[in-house]
Structures are given as C-alpha cells and as structure tokens.
Amino acid sequence: MTSAQHLVIPGQVIAASNSDSTEEQSFLRGHGTYVERVQDEDRLIASVCGTVQRVNKLITVVPFCELLYQGHIGDLVIGRVTSVQNSRWTVQLVPNQRDAQLPLSGVHLKGGAQRVRTAQDQRDMRLFLQEGDLISAEVHKVQPSDGSLMLHTRSFRYSKLENGCLIRVPPSLIARRKNHALTLINGTLDVLWGTNGLIWIQRALSSTGGDDTKDLAELQEELRRQHADAPVLPDQRQSISRLRNCIECLRLVHSMVTPELAEDLYNKSMELGWSAYEILKPQNVVVLTEECRKGV
C-alpha cells in the first residue's frame, strides 16, 4: 500500500486487493483514482499527478497543479472585479478558475459607518468598486459544496489598489505566513503577498499622524486618496521595478517567492551595480539566484 502524502503519477498502481486480501488491504476508490481488474486482483490506479491521502479505507489522490489556488479562510488575496451584480461583486483571483464573491455587506461604507445596507447602497455599488478595479481582500468563507470563495474587505488593511505594480507568480510559490502585508527596502515599499499568486508593490504610505479630530476610517481613506492622486516619483518607480524584477527572477527559477529572498536579490543587484532592466538578462538571473537554486 502506498503511504499517505506519497507523490504518484497517472497510471501508477496505488493499491491492489483480491479475494484473499485481509481487511487492512481492502480499499474504497476516491477522487483521482480508478480501478482496473487484472487477472484475479483489483488494482487502484492514479488518474492524476498528486499526493495520496487515505482516510480509513478511502484512498484519494489530491492533484498537484502549480497554477491551482485552493483558498483557506483568512487568506489575503488580490483580485480584479469582473462584474457588479445584485448586492455583490464577482472577483477574479486566478484565471480559468471560478470567480470569488464579494458581498455588499463585506465592504466598508464611506466613513466606516456601521449599519444595515440599503437599496440606495445597492444602487451606489459602482461608487465603491466597478469593473476592472483591483482590490485586496480576505477569504471569509469557503463553500463546502463547490469550493467557491466568499471575500470581505471589512478590515482597513484591505482596499482598492492604485498607483503600484502587479506581478503574477504560480500560487504554489507563495507560502502562507503570519503576515502577508509587509514594508520592505528600508521602509520605502509596501508589498502585499497574495496567496493566490498575485503580488502588489507600491510606495509606502505615509504615517497616519496624530489628528485626533478624525477616526481611523477617515484617516485611512484620506491616505489612500493622497496615494492615488500623487504621481509616483522616478526614484520610486526604479525601486518598484527593481523589486518586481527580483520577484520575476525567483519565478523564472521556480524558487519559493518570499519577502526575505526578494529583498536579498534586491540588495545583491544594488551591490552589483545593475539597473532594474539588467536584472532580467538570462546570465544575470543565473548569478542572482545561484544561492536560491542551491537551496542555501
């Protein structure tokens, strides 16, 4: 019997049983497998590439796909609004997968007001978010029936994303960690590491200051308006481009994309005196990622 979490490929025999098999050797066919009768025994064979999981007699193969995103409650995700429907927005997290749902009750009203959403709020939904907007959100619920995701942006950490750079990597290269919203490069860049493989880079927001006449919601809204309206300076664009290309280097060599590795490559490229565009030259990618590829 193949042990749990063992990697299998299509056509590989996972288990076999016949009339003389003991109770422990018998099995039930689960997803990702099929049964083939060979002479006097039944063989359980993998139909997909993945890892074997066994619960009592039930054997399944969980498919492994680096482009597949499986959401968990609490995940920070980045997505694009694809449509505005009755009391909800649909948000694309990963191409060719089911879109997530962001209900009207899951967003902050203007000024952080806490009240029941009204018919007027439904008519004004495009004043909050409209088609094409890029947002950060948190997975609030995973539907057990089909695995579809429900999102919310009720925390002030999540909002509409503007004036920055978006890069996509395979979701399998983003490891879950305690904090996915970080400030890097000596406090100059804010980076959101979406567990769905989207990474957002922007200049660091200024401090909220000490204005006691405004609550937190108003201060956050004011900061985001200032960020969206103010142009990005040339040196800030260079820093954003450099970090973006360092992340792309990690993707090209299929290394885990972590803030620590990205910042290490950023500093190394600065020491070597390379400009942002020179980082992606094939020979330079090899030099920058040498330690990553060796697993150091």
C-alpha positions as CSV (number, residue, x, y, z in Angstrom):
1,M,0.0,0.0,0.0
2,T,1.3,3.4,-0.9
3,S,1.8,5.6,2.2
4,A,-0.1,8.9,2.7
5,Q,1.3,12.0,1.1
6,H,3.3,9.9,-1.4
7,L,3.6,11.5,-4.8
8,V,2.1,9.5,-7.7
9,I,1.8,10.0,-11.4
10,P,-1.1,8.9,-13.8
11,G,-1.1,5.1,-14.3
12,Q,0.8,4.3,-11.1
13,V,-0.6,1.5,-9.0
14,I,-1.5,2.7,-5.5
15,A,-3.0,-0.5,-4.1
16,A,-4.2,-4.0,-5.0
17,S,-6.5,-6.5,-3.5
18,N,-8.0,-9.9,-4.3
19,S,-10.3,-12.4,-2.7
20,D,-7.5,-13.5,-0.3
21,S,-6.8,-9.9,0.9
22,T,-7.2,-9.0,4.5
23,E,-9.4,-6.3,5.9
24,E,-6.5,-3.9,6.1
25,Q,-5.6,-4.5,2.4
26,S,-9.0,-3.7,1.0
27,F,-9.8,-0.1,-0.2
28,L,-12.5,2.2,-1.4
29,R,-11.9,4.3,-4.6
30,G,-11.8,8.0,-4.1
31,H,-11.3,11.0,-6.4
32,G,-8.3,10.9,-8.7
33,T,-8.2,7.2,-9.0
34,Y,-9.8,4.3,-11.0
35,V,-10.0,0.5,-10.5
36,E,-8.6,-1.9,-13.1
37,R,-9.2,-5.6,-13.0
38,V,-6.0,-7.6,-13.8
39,Q,-6.4,-11.4,-13.7
40,D,-7.8,-12.1,-10.2
41,E,-7.0,-8.9,-8.4
42,D,-8.3,-5.3,-8.4
43,R,-5.7,-2.6,-8.8
44,L,-6.3,1.0,-7.7
45,I,-4.6,3.3,-10.1
46,A,-3.9,7.1,-10.0
47,S,-5.6,9.1,-12.8
48,V,-3.9,12.4,-11.9
49,C,-0.5,13.6,-10.7
50,G,-0.7,14.4,-7.0
51,T,-0.3,13.1,-3.4
52,V,-2.1,10.1,-1.9
53,Q,-4.4,10.6,1.0
54,R,-6.1,7.8,2.9
55,V,-8.9,8.1,5.4
56,N,-9.7,4.6,6.8
57,K,-10.3,2.6,3.5
58,L,-11.0,5.6,1.3
59,I,-8.0,6.4,-0.9
60,T,-7.9,9.7,-2.9
61,V,-5.2,11.5,-4.9
62,V,-5.1,15.2,-4.4
63,P,-4.0,16.7,-7.7
64,F,-0.9,18.9,-7.7
65,C,-1.0,21.9,-10.0
66,E,1.2,24.9,-9.5
67,L,-1.4,27.2,-11.1
68,L,-4.3,26.0,-9.0
69,Y,-5.3,28.1,-6.0
70,Q,-7.1,26.4,-3.1
71,G,-8.4,29.1,-0.8
72,H,-8.4,28.9,3.0
73,I,-10.3,31.1,5.5
74,G,-8.1,34.1,6.4
75,D,-6.1,34.1,3.2
76,L,-5.0,37.5,1.9
77,V,-5.9,37.6,-1.8
78,I,-5.6,40.1,-4.6
79,G,-8.2,40.1,-7.4
80,R,-9.8,42.1,-10.1
81,V,-13.5,42.9,-10.2
82,T,-15.1,41.4,-13.2
83,S,-18.8,42.2,-12.7
84,V,-21.2,44.1,-10.4
85,Q,-24.3,42.1,-9.6
86,N,-27.2,42.4,-7.2
87,S,-25.7,43.1,-3.7
88,R,-22.3,41.6,-4.7
89,W,-19.2,41.9,-6.9
90,T,-17.5,39.0,-8.6
91,V,-13.7,39.0,-8.3
92,Q,-11.3,37.0,-10.4
93,L,-8.5,35.6,-8.3
94,V,-6.9,33.1,-10.7
95,P,-7.6,32.8,-14.5
96,N,-9.6,29.8,-15.6
97,Q,-11.0,29.2,-12.0
98,R,-14.3,30.1,-10.5
99,D,-14.6,33.8,-9.5
100,A,-14.9,34.7,-5.9
101,Q,-17.9,36.6,-4.5
102,L,-17.6,39.9,-2.5
103,P,-21.0,40.7,-0.9
104,L,-22.0,44.3,-0.3
105,S,-22.2,43.5,3.4
106,G,-18.5,42.6,3.3
107,V,-17.2,46.1,2.4
108,H,-16.7,49.3,4.5
109,L,-19.2,52.0,3.9
110,K,-17.9,55.6,3.4
111,G,-16.5,56.9,6.7
112,G,-16.6,53.5,8.3
113,A,-20.3,53.6,9.0
114,Q,-21.8,50.5,10.7
115,R,-25.3,49.9,9.5
116,V,-27.6,47.7,7.5
117,R,-27.1,48.0,3.7
118,T,-30.0,49.7,2.0
119,A,-31.4,49.7,-1.5
120,Q,-29.6,53.0,-2.1
121,D,-26.3,51.3,-1.2
122,Q,-27.1,48.7,-3.9
123,R,-27.7,51.4,-6.5
124,D,-24.4,53.1,-5.5
125,M,-22.3,49.9,-5.7
126,R,-20.2,51.2,-8.6
127,L,-19.2,54.2,-6.5
128,F,-17.4,51.7,-4.2
129,L,-16.0,49.3,-6.8
130,Q,-16.5,48.9,-10.5
131,E,-15.5,46.5,-13.3
132,G,-11.7,46.4,-13.7
133,D,-10.8,47.6,-10.2
134,L,-8.0,45.8,-8.4
135,I,-8.6,45.0,-4.8
136,S,-7.1,43.3,-1.8
137,A,-9.4,41.2,0.4
138,E,-9.6,38.3,2.8
139,V,-11.2,34.9,2.3
140,H,-14.2,34.9,4.7
141,K,-15.8,31.6,3.8
142,V,-15.1,28.5,1.6
143,Q,-18.3,26.9,0.3
144,P,-18.2,23.2,1.1
145,S,-20.3,22.2,-1.8
146,D,-18.2,23.6,-4.7
147,G,-15.2,25.3,-3.0
148,S,-16.2,28.8,-4.2
149,L,-14.9,31.6,-2.1
150,M,-16.6,34.5,-0.2
151,L,-14.5,37.5,0.4
152,H,-14.6,40.6,2.7
153,T,-12.8,43.9,3.0
154,R,-14.1,45.0,6.3
155,S,-10.6,45.5,7.8
156,F,-8.8,48.7,7.0
157,R,-5.9,46.6,5.7
158,Y,-7.9,45.8,2.6
159,S,-8.9,48.3,-0.1
160,K,-8.8,49.2,-3.7
161,L,-5.3,49.1,-5.1
162,E,-3.9,52.0,-7.2
163,N,-0.6,53.6,-8.2
164,G,1.5,50.5,-8.0
165,C,2.8,47.4,-9.8
166,L,1.2,44.0,-10.0
167,I,3.1,40.7,-10.7
168,R,1.7,37.2,-11.0
169,V,3.5,34.0,-9.9
170,P,2.2,30.5,-9.5
171,P,0.2,30.2,-6.3
172,S,2.3,27.2,-5.2
173,L,5.3,29.5,-4.9
174,I,3.6,31.7,-2.2
175,A,3.9,30.1,1.2
176,R,1.3,31.0,3.8
177,R,2.8,33.1,6.6
178,K,1.5,35.1,9.6
179,N,1.7,38.4,7.8
180,H,1.3,38.9,4.1
181,A,1.3,42.7,4.1
182,L,4.9,43.9,4.6
183,T,7.0,47.0,4.3
184,L,10.4,46.3,2.6
185,I,13.5,48.1,1.3
186,N,14.2,50.2,4.3
187,G,10.6,51.1,4.8
188,T,10.1,52.6,1.3
189,L,7.9,50.0,-0.4
190,D,4.6,48.3,0.8
191,V,4.1,44.8,-0.6
192,L,1.1,42.6,-0.5
193,W,1.8,38.9,-1.0
194,G,-1.5,37.4,-2.2
195,T,-1.8,33.7,-1.5
196,N,-3.5,33.4,-4.9
197,G,-0.2,34.2,-6.6
198,L,-0.7,38.0,-7.2
199,I,1.8,40.3,-5.6
200,W,1.2,44.1,-5.3
201,I,4.1,46.6,-4.9
202,Q,3.6,50.3,-4.2
203,R,5.4,53.1,-2.4
204,A,5.0,53.0,1.4
205,L,2.0,55.0,2.7
206,S,2.9,57.9,5.0
207,S,2.1,57.7,8.7
208,T,-1.5,58.5,9.8
209,G,-0.2,61.2,12.1
210,G,-1.9,62.4,15.2
211,D,-5.1,64.1,14.1
212,D,-7.5,63.4,16.9
213,T,-10.4,65.0,15.1
214,K,-10.7,62.1,12.6
215,D,-11.3,58.5,13.3
216,L,-9.2,55.7,11.8
217,A,-11.6,55.1,8.8
218,E,-11.4,58.7,7.7
219,L,-7.6,58.8,8.1
220,Q,-7.2,55.7,6.0
221,E,-9.5,57.0,3.3
222,E,-7.6,60.3,3.2
223,L,-4.2,58.5,2.9
224,R,-5.4,56.3,0.1
225,R,-6.8,59.3,-1.8
226,Q,-3.5,61.1,-1.4
227,H,-1.6,58.0,-2.6
228,A,-3.9,57.6,-5.6
229,D,-3.7,61.2,-6.7
230,A,0.0,61.8,-6.1
231,P,2.3,60.8,-9.0
232,V,5.0,58.2,-8.4
233,L,8.5,59.8,-8.5
234,P,11.2,58.4,-10.8
235,D,13.3,57.0,-8.0
236,Q,10.2,55.3,-6.5
237,R,9.5,53.8,-9.9
238,Q,13.1,52.5,-10.1
239,S,12.7,50.8,-6.7
240,I,9.4,49.3,-7.6
241,S,10.7,48.0,-10.9
242,R,13.8,46.6,-9.3
243,L,11.8,44.6,-6.7
244,R,9.4,43.5,-9.3
245,N,12.2,42.1,-11.5
246,C,13.8,40.4,-8.5
247,I,10.5,38.6,-7.8
248,E,10.3,37.6,-11.5
249,C,13.8,36.1,-11.2
250,L,12.6,33.8,-8.4
251,R,9.6,32.8,-10.6
252,L,11.9,32.0,-13.5
253,V,13.9,29.5,-11.5
254,H,10.8,28.2,-9.7
255,S,12.0,29.2,-6.3
256,M,9.7,30.0,-3.4
257,V,8.8,33.7,-3.6
258,T,9.3,35.1,-0.1
259,P,9.9,38.6,1.1
260,E,13.3,37.6,2.5
261,L,14.6,36.2,-0.8
262,A,13.2,39.1,-2.8
263,E,14.9,41.6,-0.6
264,D,18.2,39.7,-0.7
265,L,18.1,39.7,-4.5
266,Y,17.3,43.4,-4.5
267,N,20.3,44.2,-2.3
268,K,22.5,42.0,-4.3
269,S,21.6,43.6,-7.6
270,M,22.4,47.0,-6.0
271,E,25.8,45.8,-4.9
272,L,26.5,44.6,-8.4
273,G,25.5,47.9,-9.8
274,W,22.8,46.6,-12.2
275,S,19.9,48.7,-13.3
276,A,16.4,47.4,-13.0
277,Y,16.1,46.2,-16.6
278,E,19.6,44.4,-16.5
279,I,18.3,42.1,-13.7
280,L,16.3,40.0,-16.2
281,K,19.1,39.3,-18.6
282,P,19.5,35.5,-18.6
283,Q,23.1,35.5,-17.4
284,N,22.2,37.9,-14.6
285,V,19.3,35.8,-13.5
286,V,21.6,32.8,-13.1
287,V,24.0,34.9,-11.0
288,L,21.4,36.4,-8.7
289,T,19.6,33.2,-8.0
290,E,22.6,31.0,-7.5
291,E,22.1,30.6,-3.7
292,C,18.3,30.1,-4.2
293,R,18.8,27.3,-6.7
294,K,21.4,25.6,-4.4
295,G,18.9,25.7,-1.5
296,V,21.2,27.9,0.7
